[in-house]
Amino acid sequence: MMLASESDCLLFQQSLHCAILRFCETPRTQSQIQTHCSIHPPAAVSAALKELIAKRVLTTKVFPESRRDAAFWASTGVSPQPCEVDLQTHGSVPDALLRNALSSYSIAIDAAAFIALVAVDDYLQPDLARYLNHPKPFLLAKPVGASIWIGPIFTPQSRPCWNCLRLWMLPHRWLQFSRFCSSQPNLAPQPSLAATNATLATAAGLISTAVAIWSSSRRHPRLENRTVTLDVRTLESQQHVLRPHPDCPTCGSLARPIGELRQLVSPITGIVNKLDLTDRPAGALFHAAAQVVHALPSHAVTSVLPPQRTIG
């Protein structure tokens, strides 16, 4: 018997495995399987079941009746759970498609929910300062703009916090900082506006899927201390690692050892917002060109160093 999915293909030749798989085309209990395969030793049946479950061909989880929905949730390894989410929007964010997408996962919108989805048009929205001491976990997302942003997930105990994110992002907005720093040092606006119904539907689907997985499993490793972006024009996807900021006054984060240096390259959370590498040596050497952002001054000044391009 051969079983194929979009990412794998498995061949089972043992008669016991094939008998179990055929019998389990509809949900069965372990005792029913043992009875059906009674010509085989019970220990052999149990071992075959463990093997099929380990290979994620069979599962003990409960999935929706729809084959498409069941196949999706089986691929995540998560059993969907009914849940509620507190949906909050800030800035120019139409939420009708987002509400519909959440509803498609049977996620109810309730201000008293245990978790929150905060949808914004700018990750540096001044209103987000209220979430520094937010009592519930929340997922930050930007469904508008040519680039969709999803994550990070923040919790009341999370380090880094939103203020760490703000401090890493501010140097990339040095021009806004130089304009507003004297009167409003926390203001560095760069709101997103560009969107079509199609891109908003794409964003709503991706964000609601992230919420569904997060709420059902109580975590989403890909969005922990990380922002995932998707440029809907080029389909380029990037991951931006959020690290604790050593100067964060909110969570008192201490700088942690840096893992891969590539984590420092990001136009959102990095100290290098662009890095180009040659794919072959020239003159026996590989070459790189980078654009480095400078730390912002601690006091209000109108003259701020722009990003510096370096070559090596």
N, C-alpha and C positions, 0 to 999 in steps of 0.2 A: 504494500500500500504506500502510495506517495502522497504527501501533504505539502502544498505549496502556499506560501504567503507572499506578500509584496517584497519581503526582505530575506526570505529563506526558503529552502526546499529540503524536506526530510523523507527518507525512504525507510520503511519498516517491512522487514521480511519475515520476522518470526510470527508464527501463527497466533500466539497468545496476544501479542501486541495488536495485530490486525483484528482479532476478535473483540478486544476491548474497545478499540477505536470505532468499529462498526456499531457496537452496542451502545456507545456513548454519543451517538448522533443526537440523542435527546438526553436531558439531564438524568443521571442515575446516581443512586447511593452506592457506597462501597460494598454493602452487603448484597445489593442486587448484582453488582459486577462479579462478586465472589460466587454467587449462585449460578450466574450465567456461564462462568468459566470453571465450573466445578470439576471438569475433567483434568484440570491442572492443579497441582499442589497449591494450597492457600498461600504459602510463603512465596511461591513463584508469581502468583497474581499480585500480591502486595508489592513485590520488587518491581514488577512491570509498571504498576500504577505510579510508584515513586519516580521511576525513570521518565514516564510520560509527563508527569507533573513538572519534573525538573527541566524538561525540554520545552515546557509551556505549551504542550499539545493539549493536555487536559488541565483543568483548574478547579479548585474548590471554591473560588470566589463566585459571587452572584453578579451576573451581568444582565443588561436589559434584554428583553425578548427580541428586539430587532437584531437581525444578524449583523447589520452594518455597525450599529452601536456596540454590540457585544464584541465584534472584532476590534473596534477601536480601543475599547477599555481593556481588552485582553492584551493588546500591544503595549499598554502603559504599565501593566502589572498592578493596576489600582482598581478597586471595586468602587463604582460610583455611589456616593452617599447624598441623600437629600440635604440641602443646606440653605442658609440665608447669607446674604452679603449686604453690607451697608455701602451703597453706591453714593459717592460724593464727587461732584465735578467743580472745577475751578477754571475760570477763563472761558474762552470761546470753544466749548466742547459740546457738540450735539450728542445727546445720549439715547435717542430713540432706538437706533440700531444696536447699541450696546445692551440696552434693556431687553430687546428681543433675543439677542444672542445668549444672554444669561438665562432667559426663560427657556430656551431650547435645551438647556442642561438641567432644567427643573430647579434652577437657583432662584429663590425668592429674594426680593429686595426689601430689606427691613432695617430701619435705623438702629434697632436694638441687636443686630446680628453680632456674632462674636468676632468676625473679620470684616475688613473694609476694602473696597476698591476705590482708589482716589485717581480720577481721570483728569488730566490737566492739559493745557496747551503749552506749558513751559515748566520744566522741572525746577526753575528758580522763581516760581510764582511766590510773591511775598506771603500769600495766605497759607502756604505750606508750613510756615513757622509754627503754626498751632499744633502740628503733628509731632513736634519734638518730644512732647510728653503724652502722646496719645495712648490711651489705655488698652487699645486693641491692636492686633497685628493688621497691617495694611499693605496692599500691593499698589505701587505707584506705576502709572502708565500714561502714555501720550498717544491717543488714537488719531490725532490730527497732524497734518504736515506731510511732506513728501517722505519723511522717515518716521516710521512707527517705533515707539519706544515702549518696552515692557520690562518692569522691574526697576529696582530691587524690591524684595519683600522686607519690610521693616517690622520688628516686634518691639514691645516695650523694653526688652532687655538687649536689643540688638546693638552690637558694636561692629561696624560703624553705623552711625545714625544719619538722618537726613542732613544735619548740619555738616557732617563730614563730606557728603555729596556736594553740598553747596560750596564748601571751601575748595574742593578739587575743581569744580566747574568754573568758579569765578575768574581764575587767570585766563581762561579761554575767552572770556568776555571783557578783556582789558579795556576795550574802547568804551563800553558802557560804564565800566567802573570809573574811568577817568572823568566821565561826564556827570555821574550822579553821586560820586563818593563823598563830596563835601556836604551834601544835603541829605542824601539817603544812601548810606554806605551798603545797605543790603539789597539795593535795587540794581539789577543788571538784566533788563528785559530783553527777551528774544522769543516772543510767542510765535507759535506755528499757526498757520491759517490754511494753507493749501490742502485741499481735500476734494474728492468727488464721492458720490454715493458708493461707488465701487470700492474706493480705498477705505472709506469709513466702515464698510461691511467687512472688508478684509481685517482691519484692525479689531473690529468688534468680535470677529470669530476667533482670532488669535488670543485676545485678552480674556475672553470668556472661557476659552479652553484652558488657559493657564489658571484661572480662578477655579474651574471645576476640578482640575487635578490637585491643586493646592488644598482646596477645601476638603476633598475626599481623603487625601493621604496626610493632611496636616503639614505638608512641606512640599517644596518644589526646588530641589537642589540647584537646578540651572539658574534660578532667579534669586538665590541666596547670595548677597553681596555682589550682585552682577546685574547689569542692564543689557538686554538684548535689543538690537535695533535692526529694522528691515527697511531698506530703501525701496519703496514701491515702484520707482522708476527703473532702477537697474537690477532689482532683486538681490542686491548685495546685503548680506547679513553679517553683523559684527557683534562681538561680546565685549563689554566694557567692565572690567573688574573694579569694584569699589573697595578701597582700602581705608582703614582708620586714618584720620588726619591727625597728625601730632599736635596741631594747634586747636583742636576742636574744644570749645568751651562748654559744650553741652554734655558729652559723654566722657570727657577726659580721656579720650583714646590715646593709647601709647602706640608709637610706630612699631609695626611688626616686621619681621624679616621679609624681605622681598623674595618672592619665588622666581618665576621666570621674568626676565627683564622685559619681555614683550608685554607684560601686564601694565607697564608704564607708558605704553603707546596707545593713546586713545584721545580723540577730539572731545571727549566728555569728561573722563576721569583721569587722564594721564598727564604727565609732564612733557611728553612729546606728542604733539597732535597729528603728526604725519611722519611716516618713515618709508623711504623708497630704497630698495636694495637691488643691485645688479644680479641677474640670474646666472652670469658667467664671469670669470675673471677677465680683467683688462690690465695688461701689463703685469700679469701674474698675481694681481690683487683684486679682491672684490671691493666694490665701492658702495657707499651709503650716503643718502642725503636725508636730513631730518629737520623738522621745524619744532623748536623748543619754546615752550611758554615759560615766562619768568614769574617768580613769586610776586604777589602784589605787595605794595608797601603797607605797613601797619597803620599809617596815618593818611589823612586825606591829602591827595596831591592830584593835580590835573594832568601831569606829565607822567605817563606810564610806559615802560619799555614794551614795544610790540614784540610778538614772537620772532625769534631769531633763527635764521636758516643756517645750518651747519653741514659741512661736507667732509667726509673722511673715507 
